[in-house]
C-alpha cells in the first residue's frame, strides 16, 4: 500500500519508513503537520496514514478531526502514533477520528498487525463502495440501454422544471419514438430489437450536451431533457437527433437495418412551467403529429 508517515522525529521517521518498506509498502514521509495536511487534501492522497500526535504546524489529532470533516471519498484509515498511553488521551484520539493508535516506542510486530487491519478495512470499504455504486446505478439506469430509466429521467425532469421556474429560464423536452419498431421485433426477433434499442440510445446520448439528460421512457420511447433551451434550439437539437439515426443504418447480426425516429418537442418558460405531466403531454402531442405526418420528422408543441 501507499502509506503516509507524518513524524517530526527523524529517528522514528526513518525506523517507520524502513519497516514499512521492508514489508513491501510504498512510503511517503512528512516532517510536520502542515505538509501532511496539504498532501492529505489531494485526491490521490494515500489511503493509510500514520500520524504523530505531537508535531509542528498541526498535530495528529487535529488532522484527524479535519479529515473527518471533509468526509473524503475514498476513506482514509488513520493511525495515531503517540507516547501518550493514558486512557483518556487514547479516547480523545479515537473520538477525533483516528481508527487506531500505536504507542512509542513502537513494536514492529504490533505495527505490522495494525497495518494489516487497516489494509483489510480499506479493502472492505472499497468493496462496499463498489457494491453501493453498482446498486445505485442499477436503481437509476435502464438495464438494456444503460441510460436513465423512466423513474430517474422523470425525476431529473422534475428537478430541472423546479430550477427553470426559480431562475426564470426555459426548459426543453423532447419525446423520441422509434418508427415501426414492432416490425423489427416481428421480422428479426427481440434480440435484434434489443440491439437496435441499444445502438439508438448510444447515438442519442453522444449527440447531447454534457448537461442534457436522456432516459428510456418505455418500450421504444425516450425522453430528452434540455435545460436553458429555446424553441429554436430545441428544434435544432431534435433535428440533429433525427438525422443521426436516419443517415446511418444500424448494424446487427441480421444485417444492416434502416431505422428512423419521430420526435415531439416542447419548451417551458420559467414561471409558466406548471408540472412535469404537462410538459410530457405537450411533447407527446407533438410526437403524435410527427407520427401522423409521416414519421421520421420533428414537430413542436407550443
C-alpha positions in Angstrom: 0.0 0.0 0.0 0.9 3.7 -0.3 1.3 4.8 3.3 1.9 8.4 4.5 4.0 8.8 7.6 3.9 12.2 9.3 6.5 12.3 12.1 8.8 15.2 13.1 11.3 13.0 14.9 13.9 11.9 12.3 14.9 8.7 14.1 11.3 7.4 14.5 10.5 8.5 11.0 13.4 6.5 9.5 12.6 3.5 11.6 9.0 3.6 10.4 10.0 4.1 6.8 12.5 1.2 6.9 10.0 -1.2 8.5 7.1 -0.4 6.1 9.3 -0.6 3.0 10.6 -4.0 4.3 7.0 -5.2 4.4 6.5 -4.1 0.8 4.7 -0.8 1.2 5.4 2.5 -0.6 6.1 5.2 1.9 5.7 8.9 1.7 7.0 10.9 4.6 6.3 14.4 6.0 8.2 16.2 8.8 5.3 18.3 10.1 1.5 18.5 10.3 1.2 21.4 7.8 2.9 19.5 4.9 0.9 16.3 5.9 -2.4 18.2 5.8 -1.5 19.7 2.4 -0.9 16.3 1.0 -3.9 14.7 2.5 -6.3 17.2 0.9 -5.3 16.0 -2.5 -7.5 13.5 -4.4 -4.6 11.0 -4.8 -3.5 11.0 -1.1 -2.5 7.7 0.4 -5.4 5.7 1.9 -3.5 4.6 5.1 -1.9 7.3 7.2 0.3 7.2 10.3 0.3 10.5 12.2 2.4 11.6 15.1 0.2 13.0 17.8 2.6 15.9 18.6 4.3 17.7 15.7 4.8 21.2 14.4 2.2 23.0 12.4 -0.8 20.8 13.0 -0.9 17.9 15.5 -2.2 14.5 14.6 -5.4 14.8 16.5 -6.4 18.0 14.6 -5.5 16.4 11.3 -7.8 13.5 12.2 -10.7 15.9 13.0 -10.2 17.9 9.8 -10.0 14.9 7.6 -13.3 13.5 9.0 -15.0 16.9 8.4 -14.1 16.6 4.8 -15.9 13.3 4.5 -13.5 12.3 1.8 -14.0 9.5 -0.6 -12.3 7.1 -0.7 -12.0 6.5 3.0 -8.7 7.3 4.8 -7.6 4.9 7.5 -5.8 6.9 10.3 -3.3 5.5 12.8 -2.1 7.9 15.6 1.5 7.4 16.8 1.8 8.6 20.3 3.8 8.4 23.5 0.5 9.1 25.4 -0.8 5.9 27.0 -3.4 7.3 29.4 -6.9 6.0 28.6 -8.4 9.5 28.3 -5.8 10.5 25.8 -6.4 7.4 23.7 -10.2 8.1 23.8 -9.6 11.7 22.7 -7.6 10.5 19.7 -10.3 7.9 18.7 -13.1 10.4 19.1 -11.2 12.9 16.9 -11.5 10.4 14.1 -8.5 8.1 14.4 -9.1 4.5 13.5 -6.3 3.0 15.6 -3.2 4.0 17.6 0.4 2.8 18.2 2.4 3.8 21.2 6.0 4.9 21.1 8.5 3.4 21.0 6.6 1.2 18.6 6.8 -2.6 18.5 7.4 -3.7 14.9 5.1 -6.8 15.2 2.3 -4.7 16.7 2.7 -2.1 14.0 2.6 -4.8 11.3 -0.6 -6.2 12.7 -2.3 -2.9 12.9 -1.2 -2.0 9.3 -2.8 -5.3 8.2 -6.0 -4.5 10.0 -6.0 -1.1 8.2 -5.4 -2.6 4.8 -8.3 -5.1 5.4 -10.6 -2.3 6.4 -9.7 -0.3 3.3 -10.3 -3.3 1.1 -13.6 -4.0 2.6 -14.6 -0.3 2.3 -13.7 -0.4 -1.4 -15.8 -3.5 -2.0 -18.7 -2.0 -0.1 -18.5 1.3 -2.0 -18.3 -0.6 -5.3 -21.4 -2.6 -4.4 -23.3 0.5 -3.4 -22.4 2.3 -6.6 -23.5 -0.7 -8.6 -26.7 -0.9 -6.7 -27.4 2.8 -7.2 -26.6 2.6 -10.9 -29.0 -0.4 -11.3 -31.7 1.5 -9.5 -31.5 4.6 -11.7 -30.4 3.2 -15.1 -32.1 1.0 -17.8 -30.6 -2.4 -17.7 -30.7 -2.8 -21.5 -29.5 0.6 -22.8 -27.5 1.9 -19.8 -29.3 5.3 -19.9 -31.5 6.6 -17.2 -34.7 4.6 -16.6 -38.2 6.0 -16.6 -38.3 6.9 -12.9 -34.8 8.6 -13.0 -35.5 10.7 -16.1 -38.8 11.9 -14.8 -37.1 12.8 -11.5 -34.5 14.7 -13.5 -37.2 16.5 -15.4 -38.9 17.5 -12.2 -35.6 18.8 -10.8 -34.9 20.8 -14.0 -38.5 22.1 -14.0 -38.1 23.5 -10.5 -34.8 25.1 -11.4 -36.3 26.6 -14.6 -39.2 28.1 -12.6 -36.8 29.5 -9.9 -34.4 31.0 -12.3 -37.0 32.1 -14.9 -35.2 30.2 -17.8 -36.5 27.9 -20.5 -36.6 24.1 -20.4 -36.8 21.9 -23.5 -38.3 18.4 -23.5 -38.2 16.0 -26.5 -40.1 12.7 -26.8 -38.4 10.3 -29.2 -40.1 7.2 -30.7 -38.5 4.6 -33.0 -40.6 4.3 -36.1 -42.2 0.9 -36.9 -40.2 -0.8 -34.2 -42.7 -3.6 -33.9 -41.7 -4.7 -37.4 -38.1 -5.1 -36.3 -39.2 -7.4 -33.5 -41.7 -9.3 -35.6 -39.3 -9.7 -38.5 -36.0 -10.3 -36.8 -36.8 -11.2 -33.2 -36.4 -9.4 -29.9 -32.6 -9.9 -29.6 -32.2 -7.8 -32.8 -34.7 -5.4 -31.4 -32.7 -5.0 -28.3 -29.6 -4.4 -30.4 -31.4 -1.6 -32.2 -32.6 0.0 -29.0 -29.0 0.0 -27.5 -27.5 1.5 -30.6 -30.1 4.2 -31.0 -29.8 5.1 -27.3 -26.0 5.2 -27.7 -26.2 7.6 -30.7 -28.7 9.8 -28.9 -26.6 10.1 -25.8 -23.4 11.0 -27.8 -25.2 13.9 -29.5 -26.4 15.7 -26.4 -24.7 18.5 -24.4 -23.0 17.4 -21.1 -25.8 18.9 -19.0 -28.6 17.4 -21.0 -30.3 14.2 -19.9 -31.5 11.1 -21.8 -33.8 8.4 -20.4 -35.8 5.5 -21.6 -39.5 6.4 -21.2 -40.7 2.9 -22.0 -40.5 0.4 -24.9 -39.1 2.2 -27.8 -39.6 5.7 -26.4 -37.0 8.0 -25.0 -37.1 11.4 -23.2 -34.5 14.1 -23.6 -34.3 17.0 -21.1 -32.7 20.2 -22.3 -32.0 22.9 -19.7 -31.9 26.5 -20.8 -33.1 25.7 -24.3 -35.3 27.9 -26.6 -37.8 26.6 -29.1 -35.3 27.2 -31.9 -32.6 25.3 -30.1 -34.9 22.5 -29.1 -36.0 22.1 -32.8 -32.3 22.1 -33.9 -31.4 19.5 -31.3 -34.3 17.3 -32.3 -33.5 17.6 -36.0 -29.9 16.7 -35.2 -31.0 13.6 -33.3 -33.4 12.6 -36.2 -30.6 12.9 -38.8 -28.2 11.0 -36.6 -30.4 7.9 -36.7 -31.7 8.2 -40.3 -28.4 8.8 -42.0 -26.7 5.6 -41.0 -28.2 2.1 -40.8 -27.9 0.1 -37.6 -25.5 -2.8 -37.8 -26.9 -6.0 -36.3 -26.3 -9.8 -36.6 -29.2 -9.8 -39.0 -27.5 -7.3 -41.3 -27.8 -3.5 -41.5 -31.3 -2.2 -40.7 -32.5 1.3 -41.7 -34.2 2.9 -38.7 -35.8 6.3 -38.3 -37.3 8.2 -35.3 -40.1 10.6 -34.8 -39.7 13.4 -32.3 -42.0 15.8 -30.4 -40.6 18.8 -28.7 -41.9 21.4 -26.3 -40.3 24.2 -24.3 -41.5 25.5 -20.9 -40.8 29.1 -20.0 -39.7 29.9 -16.4 -42.6 30.6 -14.1 -45.2 29.5 -16.6 -44.0 25.9 -16.3 -46.7 24.1 -14.5 -45.7 20.5 -13.9 -43.9 17.5 -15.4 -47.1 15.9 -16.7 -47.9 19.0 -18.7 -44.5 19.1 -20.3 -44.7 15.4 -21.2 -48.3 15.8 -22.5 -47.3 18.7 -24.8 -44.2 16.8 -26.1 -46.4 13.7 -26.7 -48.9 15.8 -28.7 -46.1 17.0 -30.9 -44.8 13.4 -31.3 -48.3 12.3 -32.3 -48.3 14.9 -35.0 -44.9 13.8 -36.2 -46.2 10.2 -36.5 -49.4 11.3 -38.2 -47.4 13.5 -40.6 -45.4 10.5 -42.0 -42.8 9.7 -39.3 -39.1 10.5 -39.5 -39.8 14.1 -38.6 -39.8 16.7 -35.9 -42.8 18.6 -34.5 -43.0 21.3 -31.9 -45.9 21.9 -29.5 -46.0 25.5 -28.2 
